[in-house]
Amino acid sequence: MKLRWGVTAVVSALAAVFLPGVATAAPASASLPIVRCEFTPTPENPAARPVLRPLPFALTRGTVDVTFRFNYGPVTVRLNRAGAAPCAVHNLASLALQRFYDHSQCWRLTNSARLGVLQCGDIYEAEKGGPGYKFPDEVDGTETYERGTIAMGNQGPGTNGSEFFIVHSFANIPKNYSVMGKVVRGMEVLDRIVANGIIPTDPNGPQDGLPAKPVKIQKATVGF
């Protein structure tokens, strides 16, 4: 897969979208509703698809909607830039704009008494196939993971990349996962996915594994 945009074009587009009226070279300032972000390359885990790292700052005001068009139907999430995880919101929107998630598969579905989530964002398989960079967790201890929550997945502290999960029931998990926002349309799509069942891949959890019928993100779009 070849990059669809040149570096200059992508940087200019992202700057115009995320920071209207602010030059790309402008430093973060207390007078501006932005925060600096740190996206660190991971040469040991190269990008599964060619994408640029997001600009190193994110808006801390307003919301942005992302619609995932699954083969089951569309799900729209509203991401909160003013919440605890503005860099995670900035990252997810950047990856969606660069079409990283298009034609990808969601490799994990859980429906246990402890955890009920659909996990997506890995290109090759569960927890493999990220964007070629990582960024820190954004948690403040107030996180909750009720039905409809969208949060970053990770493989340990500071390993955020492209993986995310949407809670279809509830998630009784540690407050280690950056919460980005909520589903505002399409929870019935998640319910249909869950109703089709799970192919267990975890010997300790029969309700943890591949969706019985493949779940694919046909396209992810950003709306402002």
C-alpha positions as CSV (number, residue, x, y, z in Angstrom):
1,M,0.0,0.0,0.0
2,K,1.4,3.4,-1.0
3,L,0.9,6.6,0.9
4,R,-1.9,8.6,-0.7
5,W,-0.7,12.0,0.5
6,G,2.7,13.6,0.6
7,V,4.2,14.6,3.9
8,T,3.6,18.3,3.4
9,A,0.0,17.8,2.4
10,V,-0.8,15.6,5.4
11,V,0.9,17.9,7.9
12,S,-1.0,20.9,6.4
13,A,-4.3,19.1,6.4
14,L,-4.0,17.9,9.9
15,A,-2.9,21.3,11.1
16,A,-5.9,22.9,9.4
17,V,-8.3,20.4,10.8
18,F,-7.0,20.2,14.4
19,L,-5.7,23.7,14.9
20,P,-7.6,26.1,12.8
21,G,-5.9,29.5,12.7
22,V,-2.7,28.1,14.4
23,A,0.5,27.7,12.3
24,T,2.1,24.3,12.4
25,A,5.3,25.7,13.8
26,A,3.6,27.6,16.7
27,P,4.7,26.4,20.1
28,A,2.2,25.1,22.6
29,S,1.2,27.9,24.9
30,A,-1.0,28.4,28.0
31,S,-3.1,30.9,25.9
32,L,-4.0,28.2,23.4
33,P,-6.3,25.2,24.0
34,I,-3.6,22.7,23.1
35,V,-1.3,20.2,24.8
36,R,1.9,18.7,23.6
37,C,1.9,15.0,22.7
38,E,4.8,12.6,22.4
39,F,4.7,10.0,19.6
40,T,7.8,7.8,19.8
41,P,8.8,5.6,16.8
42,T,9.0,1.8,17.5
43,P,11.5,0.4,15.0
44,E,11.1,-3.0,16.8
45,N,7.4,-2.9,15.8
46,P,7.3,-1.1,12.4
47,A,4.1,0.2,11.0
48,A,1.7,-2.4,9.6
49,R,0.6,0.3,7.1
50,P,2.4,3.4,6.0
51,V,1.2,6.3,8.1
52,L,2.7,9.5,9.5
53,R,3.0,10.2,13.2
54,P,0.4,12.7,14.3
55,L,1.5,16.3,14.9
56,P,3.0,16.6,18.4
57,F,0.1,18.6,19.9
58,A,-3.6,18.2,20.3
59,L,-6.6,20.4,20.9
60,T,-8.0,20.3,24.4
61,R,-11.4,21.8,23.5
62,G,-14.5,20.4,21.8
63,T,-15.3,16.9,20.4
64,V,-14.8,15.0,17.2
65,D,-16.9,12.2,15.8
66,V,-15.5,9.1,14.1
67,T,-17.7,6.7,12.3
68,F,-16.6,3.1,11.9
69,R,-18.5,1.4,9.1
70,F,-18.4,-2.2,10.1
71,N,-19.7,-5.0,7.8
72,Y,-22.5,-5.2,10.4
73,G,-23.4,-1.5,10.1
74,P,-22.0,1.9,11.2
75,V,-21.0,2.9,14.7
76,T,-20.3,6.5,15.5
77,V,-18.1,7.5,18.5
78,R,-17.9,11.0,19.9
79,L,-14.3,11.7,21.1
80,N,-13.8,14.2,23.9
81,R,-10.8,16.4,23.3
82,A,-11.4,18.2,26.6
83,G,-11.2,14.9,28.6
84,A,-8.2,13.2,30.2
85,A,-6.9,11.8,26.9
86,P,-6.6,14.5,24.2
87,C,-3.5,13.0,22.6
88,A,-5.3,9.6,22.2
89,V,-8.2,11.4,20.6
90,H,-5.8,13.3,18.3
91,N,-4.1,10.0,17.4
92,L,-7.3,8.1,16.6
93,A,-8.6,10.9,14.4
94,S,-5.2,11.1,12.6
95,L,-5.2,7.4,11.9
96,A,-8.8,7.5,10.6
97,L,-7.9,10.4,8.3
98,Q,-5.0,8.5,7.0
99,R,-7.2,5.4,6.4
100,F,-5.2,3.2,8.6
101,Y,-8.3,1.4,9.9
102,D,-10.0,0.9,6.5
103,H,-10.4,-2.7,5.5
104,S,-9.1,-4.0,8.8
105,Q,-10.4,-6.8,11.1
106,C,-11.4,-6.8,14.7
107,W,-9.6,-9.8,16.2
108,R,-11.0,-10.0,19.7
109,L,-14.5,-10.1,21.3
110,T,-15.1,-10.8,25.0
111,N,-18.4,-11.4,26.8
112,S,-17.5,-12.5,30.3
113,A,-18.7,-11.4,33.7
114,R,-15.6,-9.3,34.0
115,L,-15.1,-8.0,30.4
116,G,-17.4,-7.3,27.5
117,V,-15.6,-5.5,24.7
118,L,-14.9,-5.5,21.0
119,Q,-11.2,-4.9,20.3
120,C,-10.1,-3.5,17.0
121,G,-7.2,-1.5,15.5
122,D,-4.6,-4.3,15.1
123,I,-3.9,-5.0,11.4
124,Y,-2.4,-8.5,11.6
125,E,-4.0,-10.2,14.6
126,A,-4.9,-9.3,18.2
127,E,-2.2,-7.1,19.6
128,K,-0.1,-7.2,16.4
129,G,0.1,-4.7,13.6
130,G,0.3,-1.1,14.9
131,P,1.2,2.3,13.4
132,G,5.0,2.1,14.1
133,Y,5.0,4.4,17.1
134,K,3.7,4.6,20.7
135,F,2.6,7.2,23.1
136,P,2.0,7.5,26.9
137,D,-1.1,6.6,28.8
138,E,-3.5,9.4,29.7
139,V,-5.3,8.4,32.8
140,D,-6.2,10.3,36.0
141,G,-7.8,7.6,38.1
142,T,-11.4,8.7,37.4
143,E,-11.8,6.4,34.4
144,T,-14.9,4.2,34.1
145,Y,-15.6,1.7,31.4
146,E,-19.3,1.4,31.1
147,R,-21.3,0.4,28.1
148,G,-20.5,2.5,25.0
149,T,-17.1,3.6,26.2
150,I,-14.3,3.7,23.6
151,A,-10.8,3.5,25.1
152,M,-7.2,2.8,24.0
153,G,-6.0,-0.8,24.2
154,N,-2.4,-1.4,25.2
155,Q,0.2,-4.1,26.0
156,G,1.5,-2.4,29.1
157,P,2.3,1.2,30.3
158,G,3.1,3.6,27.5
159,T,2.4,1.3,24.6
160,N,-0.6,3.0,23.0
161,G,-0.7,2.9,19.3
162,S,-3.7,2.0,17.1
163,E,-5.5,-0.6,19.2
164,F,-8.8,0.4,20.8
165,F,-11.8,-1.2,22.3
166,I,-15.5,-0.4,22.6
167,V,-17.4,-1.7,25.7
168,H,-20.6,-3.4,24.7
169,S,-21.7,-4.4,28.3
170,F,-19.2,-3.4,31.0
171,A,-15.5,-3.8,31.8
172,N,-14.3,-4.4,35.3
173,I,-10.7,-3.6,34.6
174,P,-7.9,-1.4,36.1
175,K,-7.9,2.3,35.3
176,N,-5.0,1.8,33.0
177,Y,-6.7,2.5,29.6
178,S,-7.1,6.0,28.2
179,V,-10.8,6.8,27.7
180,M,-11.5,8.8,24.5
181,G,-15.3,9.1,24.4
182,K,-18.6,7.3,23.9
183,V,-20.7,5.7,21.2
184,V,-23.4,8.1,20.2
185,R,-25.0,5.9,17.4
186,G,-24.9,2.2,16.6
187,M,-24.8,0.3,19.9
188,E,-27.3,-2.1,18.3
189,V,-24.5,-3.0,15.8
190,L,-22.3,-4.1,18.7
191,D,-25.2,-6.1,20.1
192,R,-25.6,-8.0,16.8
193,I,-21.9,-8.7,16.8
194,V,-22.0,-10.2,20.3
195,A,-25.2,-12.2,19.5
196,N,-23.3,-14.1,16.8
197,G,-21.0,-15.6,19.4
198,I,-17.3,-16.1,20.0
199,I,-14.7,-18.6,18.9
200,P,-12.6,-19.0,22.2
201,T,-8.9,-18.6,21.9
202,D,-8.1,-18.2,25.6
203,P,-8.1,-21.5,27.5
204,N,-8.9,-19.6,30.7
205,G,-11.8,-17.7,29.2
206,P,-14.4,-19.4,27.0
207,Q,-16.0,-16.0,26.3
208,D,-12.8,-14.4,25.0
209,G,-11.6,-14.9,21.4
210,L,-12.4,-14.3,17.8
211,P,-15.9,-13.1,16.8
212,A,-17.7,-16.1,15.4
213,K,-18.5,-14.2,12.3
214,P,-15.6,-11.9,11.2
215,V,-16.0,-8.3,12.1
216,K,-14.4,-5.9,9.7
217,I,-14.0,-2.1,9.6
218,Q,-14.7,-1.3,5.9
219,K,-14.1,2.4,6.4
220,A,-13.5,4.9,9.2
221,T,-14.4,8.5,8.6
222,V,-13.9,11.7,10.7
223,G,-16.7,14.3,11.0
224,F,-16.3,17.7,12.5
